[in-house]
């Protein structure tokens, strides 16, 4: 049985893409799967039941620099000690450690969840005059590393195409949902709570358009079922001053079962992210989760997203920075229930036929098979044995 090791210094223990999709799929395919990540005892036990061994990293106090340097080093050391056949990492800050593993003769995969250069341009904590320089340097480092890794896994075709000429192998593994995870809500929930609310599930911050959503609530007679963590927490206190906040039913961070129940209670799902460089070419998982749950979507009117929504006939695209447009879309679905129901069914059909994780998981398993079929280059490891 081939041993594979995923590792991350940033993501939570049962991260949806890393653990619930990739690691679980590999375990089901017969791999000996290990995951080095921050996790608690409950998460370790849950993963063990799914055939995944978590090696938990304790949290370190301190800021961003300490996480990048100290926590990244601890993550690498724990991963290296496992002596895996394939290493698969998920954070740009771990690129140096991925290179170390590669130079030691290990097969290494770098998973690109986002377009790093575009993401840097949206980082508020980086002084604006420095963003272009840092973003260009980061892209150069990624291309340097891509030539030395066994494969680059990209969450979208757009990201994958960025490395077509530098990577030995590029595999696009979309972050689509497990097709039945959010669609099996008990009938008791649907009976007790008719679909008379809208929902947003995910990270809550300025870039994801939450301010305009709260302003839109002032114009429509619906509740917002809001689930997720605020970043920064002070944003929540600021939004509470809006009149629309009185229509918010707040849940905080919730488990996957509750995500399904929230969607089952919702007239539509909101994914009105602002036109940040890292969003316009992204494929947001929440869009596809709403579709898989049979919920109509109100999405940002980016060309890529509009093409998906219009092709599936599953929702309405709006200017995400226009509260009036968001309110108008909600009102339309509220006053056209039969059409809203049809949009939900259309989204579900599109998810069943196209936007589903099981097919992406099969592509990931095939990628591992290709990589393991190649003879490893052990020269680097022999050279560096005992030095790192």
ABEGO torsion letter per residue (X at the ends): XBBBBBBBAABBAABAAAAAAAAAAAAAAGBBBBBBBBBBAAAAAAAAAAGBBBBBBBBBBEBAAAAAAAAAAAAAAAAAAAGBABBBBABAAAAAAAAAAAAAGBBBBBBBABBAAAAAAABAABBAAAAAAAAAAAAAAAAAAAAABABBBBABAAAAAAAAAABABBBBBBABBBAAAAAABBAAAAAABBBABBBBBEBBBAAAGAAAAAAAAAABBBBBBBBEBBOBAAAAAAAAABAAAAABBBAEBBBAAAAAAAAAABABBBBBBBBBAAAAABBBAAAAAAAAAGBBBBBBBBAAAAAAAAAAGAEBBBBAABAAAAAAAAAAAAABAAAAAAAAAAAAAAAAAABBAAAAAAAAAAAAAAAAABBBBAAAAAAABGAX
